[in-house]
């Protein structure tokens, strides 16, 4: 049964659904308020506003909490590898041994950049910040390969996720080297 918060403005009553997040936090859903009332809300700094509903990440900055798929970041840092954590974020569960081995192979196979991309690094000024170079180069990846991934096509998603993750490692190293 949906619970509602009532907002009364100028004699009109608006019923706003109350939602519950993955950590039990409650929220008032104002996503239809403007359409129904022409009213907007104001929350300076968005300190009281959730930006989205997420099954991937939970953040509570006040209490220093960060969870990926319900697992505390401290646990992942201590007990999981980069490959396992990346797999968790993409597919919603930690990989089995076979899934991890397969994903690791995909990462290894996909690290090379197109030859023409390597020439882009030379075009940046030598005093450029590595993060600026890396950002530009990640954007340029889409000019070389534009995958079409259908919802539910996990095999294709896995291939292209591995390609992107692997290429980012190469781009990060080349960005640092060229700056």
Secondary structure, DSSP 8 states (H G I E B T S, - for coil): --EEEEEEETTEEEEEEEEE-TTS-EEE--TTHHHHHS-----GGGTT------SSEEEETTTTEEEETTEEHHHHHHH--HHHHHHHHHHSS---HHHHHHHHHHHHHT----HHHHHHHHHS-TT--HHHHHHHHHHHHTTT------TT-HHHHHHHHHHHHHHHHHHHHHHHHH-
